[in-house]
Amino acid sequence: MSKSSKGIYKIPCQKGYYLFKLESLLATIDKTKYTIAKELPTEYKVINRYAHGDLERFDAKVIARICDHCNCKMSDIIEYYPN
């Protein structure tokens, strides 16, 4: 795992990599992981996993809740880039 200075985490997967950008998104809308967890409601540890890319699988309902609440697209939170 590598973190850029903008709160974006690059996670290798298969032959490509994922970018997890939730921290960066939250900074632009002036929210914290803690406040978003309380407002959704979703456990903080779940939000933290989506922020840092510490996931085994994606939960479509969690992603939809985050997108609806933050008024964003999935690609604003998670992107996959093949090599």
Backbone bond lengths (Angstrom), bond angles and torsions (degrees), N, CA, C in turn:
res aa  C-N    CA-C-N  psi(-1)  N-CA   C-N-CA  omega(-1)  CA-C   N-CA-C  phi
1 M - - - 1.458 - - 1.522 108.29 -
2 S 1.294 115.60 138.17 1.456 119.82 173.58 1.520 108.86 -132.79
3 K 1.311 114.91 145.14 1.468 120.25 -178.80 1.519 108.71 -116.49
4 S 1.313 114.64 133.77 1.456 118.50 173.33 1.526 108.18 -85.52
5 S 1.288 116.39 170.97 1.467 120.23 -179.75 1.527 112.02 -71.94
6 K 1.324 117.83 -9.81 1.457 120.92 -176.92 1.525 112.76 -98.29
7 G 1.336 119.20 13.88 1.451 121.43 -179.49 1.517 113.48 75.94
8 I 1.325 115.82 29.21 1.461 121.65 178.01 1.525 107.95 -113.34
9 Y 1.328 116.14 128.82 1.456 121.76 -177.35 1.517 109.98 -107.51
10 K 1.334 116.43 129.79 1.459 123.01 179.55 1.523 107.87 -103.46
11 I 1.336 116.11 118.14 1.458 122.20 -176.21 1.527 109.34 -119.02
12 P 1.341 117.94 116.56 1.463 119.95 177.14 1.529 110.81 -63.89
13 C 1.329 116.63 142.55 1.460 122.02 178.16 1.523 108.66 -155.86
14 Q 1.328 116.53 126.12 1.457 122.19 -177.21 1.526 108.50 54.68
15 K 1.312 117.67 -122.88 1.470 120.50 -179.27 1.527 111.72 -101.91
16 G 1.314 117.36 4.06 1.459 121.17 -179.17 1.514 111.04 -127.18
17 Y 1.319 115.45 -148.09 1.456 120.16 178.74 1.524 109.94 -156.05
18 Y 1.319 114.27 156.28 1.458 122.41 173.88 1.518 108.99 -103.35
19 L 1.315 116.19 146.95 1.459 122.05 167.40 1.524 106.91 -110.97
20 F 1.312 116.15 122.00 1.464 122.45 175.74 1.523 107.06 -102.35
21 K 1.336 115.86 115.91 1.465 121.03 -169.08 1.529 114.06 -118.25
22 L 1.330 117.53 17.20 1.459 120.05 -175.74 1.529 112.02 -62.83
23 E 1.336 117.77 -42.84 1.472 119.63 179.05 1.520 111.07 -59.43
24 S 1.304 116.44 -42.48 1.457 121.14 179.13 1.526 110.72 -63.33
25 L 1.328 116.88 -44.23 1.464 121.55 178.26 1.526 110.82 -60.77
26 L 1.320 116.77 -46.48 1.468 120.12 -179.06 1.522 111.68 -61.76
27 A 1.313 117.08 -35.73 1.465 120.18 177.89 1.525 111.27 -63.97
28 T 1.332 116.76 -35.86 1.468 119.30 -178.71 1.526 112.35 -72.80
29 I 1.348 116.99 -25.50 1.473 119.38 179.29 1.530 111.22 -104.27
30 D 1.334 116.27 12.30 1.467 123.27 175.31 1.535 112.33 57.30
31 K 1.329 115.44 48.89 1.470 122.59 176.24 1.518 108.46 -126.10
32 T 1.322 116.06 158.56 1.458 120.90 173.76 1.518 108.90 -111.75
33 K 1.319 115.86 165.60 1.460 119.74 176.74 1.528 110.11 -61.35
34 Y 1.313 116.60 -37.11 1.471 121.20 179.70 1.534 110.96 -63.65
35 T 1.329 117.74 -48.45 1.464 119.45 -177.94 1.527 111.61 -66.98
36 I 1.316 117.51 -37.75 1.456 119.73 -179.91 1.531 109.97 -67.32
37 A 1.326 117.06 -36.92 1.471 120.83 177.35 1.527 110.62 -62.66
38 K 1.315 117.07 -41.27 1.468 120.99 179.62 1.524 111.64 -70.93
39 E 1.314 117.54 -37.68 1.462 121.41 -176.56 1.533 113.20 -74.21
40 L 1.333 117.84 -24.82 1.472 118.75 -173.54 1.532 115.54 -73.97
41 P 1.236 130.00 -46.26 1.465 132.88 -20.07 1.536 111.50 -79.08
42 T 1.297 114.69 135.60 1.460 123.43 175.80 1.518 106.47 -144.27
43 E 1.312 117.07 146.87 1.464 119.62 -179.71 1.526 110.65 -60.99
44 Y 1.330 115.10 142.11 1.462 121.03 179.57 1.522 111.08 -55.83
45 K 1.341 117.44 -41.52 1.464 119.83 -176.89 1.536 111.64 -62.68
46 V 1.327 117.11 -30.45 1.464 120.81 177.22 1.528 109.99 -69.70
47 I 1.327 116.95 -46.39 1.472 121.30 177.65 1.528 109.58 -60.56
48 N 1.311 117.17 -42.23 1.459 121.66 -179.51 1.533 111.02 -62.84
49 R 1.324 117.32 -38.75 1.468 120.39 177.68 1.525 111.34 -64.45
50 Y 1.331 116.86 -39.81 1.471 119.60 177.63 1.524 111.10 -70.23
51 A 1.292 117.88 -28.73 1.469 120.74 177.84 1.525 111.50 -72.90
52 H 1.327 117.56 -38.68 1.461 121.68 -173.39 1.516 114.25 -101.13
53 G 1.336 117.32 -7.17 1.455 119.67 179.39 1.509 113.38 78.66
54 D 1.314 117.15 22.38 1.463 122.64 -179.09 1.533 108.97 -90.46
55 L 1.343 116.60 62.52 1.466 122.39 -173.91 1.517 111.26 -125.56
56 E 1.318 115.80 149.74 1.453 121.79 170.06 1.524 109.95 -95.98
57 R 1.342 116.17 -35.03 1.458 121.93 178.93 1.526 108.94 -150.55
58 F 1.323 114.95 160.76 1.456 121.05 -179.63 1.521 110.01 -95.11
59 D 1.304 116.48 144.14 1.461 122.32 174.65 1.522 107.15 -108.21
60 A 1.329 116.38 112.63 1.463 121.29 -176.17 1.524 111.93 -59.92
61 K 1.323 117.47 -34.43 1.463 120.31 -179.79 1.522 111.45 -67.98
62 V 1.314 117.64 -39.21 1.467 120.71 178.14 1.523 109.86 -66.05
63 I 1.324 116.19 -44.94 1.469 119.91 179.21 1.528 110.02 -61.29
64 A 1.322 117.10 -42.78 1.472 120.32 179.33 1.529 110.75 -63.06
65 R 1.338 117.80 -41.77 1.477 120.74 178.02 1.520 111.02 -60.35
66 I 1.328 115.98 -45.39 1.468 120.05 -179.72 1.530 109.97 -63.33
67 C 1.316 116.61 -46.51 1.473 120.90 -179.12 1.526 111.48 -62.43
68 D 1.328 117.19 -45.06 1.466 120.62 178.43 1.522 111.25 -61.51
69 H 1.322 116.00 -44.65 1.468 120.41 -176.66 1.531 112.15 -69.30
70 C 1.328 116.19 -38.29 1.473 120.57 -176.70 1.522 112.55 -94.41
71 N 1.344 116.74 -0.22 1.454 121.84 -179.59 1.540 110.86 53.82
72 C 1.339 114.45 56.16 1.463 119.87 -177.66 1.525 110.14 -138.99
73 K 1.323 115.40 176.61 1.457 122.53 175.91 1.525 108.92 -100.75
74 M 1.329 116.12 161.74 1.455 120.48 177.82 1.528 111.16 -57.17
75 S 1.310 116.40 -37.23 1.468 119.98 -179.34 1.533 112.61 -66.62
76 D 1.334 117.64 -14.05 1.464 120.79 174.23 1.536 111.17 -78.58
77 I 1.346 116.03 -14.17 1.460 121.88 -177.03 1.530 111.42 -109.36
78 I 1.347 115.47 -46.60 1.460 121.36 -175.17 1.520 109.34 -138.66
79 E 1.339 116.44 134.88 1.462 121.42 174.46 1.516 108.86 -136.95
80 Y 1.324 116.27 145.70 1.466 121.79 174.98 1.517 109.48 -114.51
81 Y 1.331 115.65 134.88 1.458 121.98 178.37 1.521 108.96 -123.87
82 P 1.340 117.82 117.37 1.468 119.17 175.66 1.536 109.46 -75.95
83 N 1.311 116.32 152.01 1.466 119.70 176.14 1.508 110.31 -80.94
